[in-house]
Amino acid sequence: NMYQSNYEKALNYLFRSLEIAKTLSNNNLLARTYNNIGLVYDNMTDYSKAITWYFKSLQQFEAAGDKNGVAMANNNIGGIYFNQENYIKALENFKTALDFSLEVNNTKGIGNAYNNIGTVYNQLGDHKEAIRNFFGALAARKQEENLRGMADTYHNIAMVFFSQRNYDKALENYNASLEIEERLNNKPGLAVSYNSIAEVLLLQKKYKDARSYLEKAYKLAEEI
């Protein structure tokens, strides 16, 4: 398996880097190397190994007094807990990540943390808190002009409104997401938006409109 061998190569390289970082006893370099090892295991869905390395990374970032790093490590740890469906622990880490990102005014970190918190609340069925946090993410992502992130957040907001059967609001936010995907010419994102919009239109019994969006999605899927 090509991916497997690529991961093994990445790990070999990172473990060599780790030896160098240890001899230099540089907290920040150690923290980043631990984090990168965690990321590889995360991508391999070996969550127990990934979280071990993320915690090592967190300790080093704390020792280095690197608040951006502490936020990043907490976001990564929260992501593992989320994947393991341990939503309460995920929420704790994401909220810690938000606190540290706000402290150093790291707009990217703020956007990511709000978006992650919103995702957890949505999973827990707390739509009010989900929307509140997604709007926090949207504000931060607008500030950093992160179009890709804005498209994702509009999509997340739309999904919450869809769950609440507020189809007009869902449509409004799916369209906002679609507009950005068109600007970015992001074909996978466009296909998802077309399908989502069609789903809403079908429920609104707007069959002709729904069909045209489904046809667009089908055409795009053939290109991807």
C-alpha positions in Angstrom: 0.0 0.0 0.0 1.5 3.3 -1.2 0.0 5.4 1.5 1.3 3.0 4.2 4.8 3.1 2.9 4.6 7.0 2.6 3.6 7.1 6.3 6.4 4.8 7.3 8.9 7.0 5.4 7.5 10.1 7.1 7.8 8.5 10.5 11.4 7.4 9.8 12.3 11.0 8.8 10.5 12.4 11.9 12.1 10.0 14.3 15.5 11.1 13.0 14.5 14.8 13.4 13.4 13.9 16.9 16.9 12.7 17.8 18.4 16.0 16.6 15.7 18.1 18.4 16.6 16.2 21.6 20.3 16.9 21.4 19.5 20.6 20.9 17.1 20.4 23.9 14.9 23.0 22.1 11.3 22.8 23.5 9.7 24.4 20.5 11.4 22.2 18.0 10.6 19.1 20.1 7.0 20.2 20.4 6.6 20.6 16.6 8.3 17.3 15.9 6.1 15.5 18.5 3.1 17.2 16.9 4.1 16.1 13.4 4.5 12.5 14.5 1.0 12.7 16.1 -0.3 14.0 12.7 1.0 11.0 10.8 -0.5 8.5 13.3 -3.7 10.6 13.2 -3.8 10.3 9.4 -3.2 6.6 9.8 -6.3 6.6 12.2 -4.0 5.1 14.9 -5.7 7.4 17.5 -4.1 5.9 20.6 -0.6 6.6 19.3 -1.6 9.9 17.8 -3.0 11.2 21.1 0.2 10.1 23.0 2.3 12.2 20.7 -0.1 15.1 20.9 0.1 15.1 24.7 4.0 15.1 24.5 3.7 18.0 22.1 1.4 19.9 24.5 3.8 19.4 27.4 6.7 20.9 25.3 4.7 23.8 24.0 3.7 24.6 27.7 7.3 24.4 28.7 8.3 26.7 25.9 5.5 29.1 26.8 4.2 29.0 23.2 0.5 29.8 23.5 -0.2 29.3 19.8 1.4 25.8 20.1 -0.7 25.0 23.2 -3.8 26.0 21.3 -2.8 23.8 18.3 -2.1 20.8 20.5 -5.4 21.1 22.3 -7.2 21.4 19.0 -5.5 18.2 17.8 -6.2 16.3 21.0 -9.8 17.5 20.8 -10.0 16.1 17.3 -8.9 12.7 18.4 -11.5 12.6 21.2 -14.1 13.8 18.7 -13.2 10.9 16.4 -13.5 8.5 19.3 -17.0 10.0 20.0 -15.8 11.3 23.4 -17.6 14.6 22.9 -17.3 16.0 26.4 -13.5 15.6 26.4 -13.3 17.0 22.9 -15.3 20.1 24.0 -12.9 20.7 26.9 -9.8 20.6 24.6 -11.5 22.8 21.9 -12.5 25.3 24.6 -8.9 25.4 25.9 -7.7 25.9 22.4 -10.1 28.8 21.9 -9.0 30.5 25.2 -5.3 30.4 24.2 -6.0 31.5 20.6 -8.1 34.5 21.9 -5.3 35.4 24.4 -2.7 35.8 21.6 -5.4 37.0 19.0 -4.6 34.2 16.6 -7.4 34.6 14.1 -6.8 31.2 12.4 -6.8 29.4 15.7 -9.9 31.3 16.9 -11.7 30.3 13.7 -10.7 26.6 14.0 -11.6 26.3 17.7 -15.0 28.0 17.2 -15.7 25.7 14.2 -14.7 22.6 16.2 -16.8 23.6 19.2 -19.8 24.2 16.9 -19.3 20.7 15.4 -19.4 19.1 18.8 -22.5 20.9 19.9 -24.2 20.0 16.6 -23.3 16.4 17.2 -24.8 16.7 20.7 -28.0 18.1 19.2 -27.5 21.5 20.9 -28.3 23.6 17.8 -28.4 26.9 19.6 -24.8 26.6 20.8 -23.7 25.1 17.5 -25.0 28.1 15.5 -23.5 30.6 18.1 -20.0 29.0 17.7 -20.2 28.6 13.9 -21.0 32.4 13.7 -17.9 33.0 15.9 -15.9 30.9 13.4 -17.3 32.8 10.5 -16.4 36.2 12.0 -12.8 35.0 12.5 -12.5 33.4 9.1 -13.8 36.6 7.4 -11.2 38.6 9.4 -8.4 36.4 8.1 -10.0 36.3 4.6 -9.9 32.5 4.7 -12.3 31.7 1.9 -12.0 28.0 2.1 -12.8 28.1 5.9 -15.7 30.5 5.3 -17.2 28.1 2.7 -17.0 25.3 5.2 -18.5 27.3 8.0 -21.4 28.5 5.9 -22.0 24.9 5.0 -22.0 23.9 8.7 -24.4 26.7 9.6 -26.7 25.6 6.8 -26.6 22.0 8.1 -27.8 23.1 11.5 -30.7 25.1 10.0 -31.5 22.1 7.9 -31.7 19.9 11.1 -34.1 22.5 12.5 -36.2 22.3 9.3 -35.5 26.0 8.8 -35.1 25.5 5.0 -35.0 29.1 3.9 -32.0 29.8 6.3 -30.4 26.5 5.2 -30.7 27.5 1.6 -29.3 31.0 2.2 -26.2 29.6 3.9 -25.7 26.8 1.3 -25.8 29.4 -1.4 -23.2 31.6 0.5 -21.0 28.5 0.6 -21.6 27.7 -3.1 -20.7 31.3 -4.1 -17.3 30.9 -2.5 -16.7 27.4 -3.9 -17.4 28.9 -7.4 -14.9 31.6 -6.8 -12.3 29.0 -5.7 -13.4 26.6 -8.5 -13.3 23.9 -5.9 -15.1 21.0 -7.7 -15.6 18.6 -4.7 -17.0 21.5 -2.7 -19.2 22.6 -5.5 -20.6 19.0 -5.9 -21.4 18.9 -2.2 -23.1 22.3 -2.3 -25.2 21.4 -5.4 -26.4 18.2 -3.7 -27.2 20.0 -0.4 -29.2 22.7 -2.2 -31.1 20.1 -4.2 -32.0 18.3 -1.0 -33.5 21.4 0.4 -35.4 22.2 -2.8 -36.8 18.7 -2.9 -38.2 19.2 0.6 -39.7 22.5 -0.5 -41.3 20.6 -3.4 -39.4 22.8 -5.9 -38.8 19.7 -8.1 -37.7 21.5 -11.3 -35.0 23.6 -9.5 -33.9 20.6 -7.5 -33.4 18.6 -10.7 -31.2 21.3 -12.3 -28.9 21.3 -9.2 -28.7 17.5 -9.2 -27.8 17.6 -12.9 -25.0 20.1 -12.1 -23.8 17.8 -9.3 -23.9 14.8 -11.6 -22.0 16.6 -14.3 -19.3 17.7 -11.8 -19.0 14.3 -10.3 -18.0 13.0 -13.8 -15.3 15.6 -14.0 -13.8 15.0 -10.6 
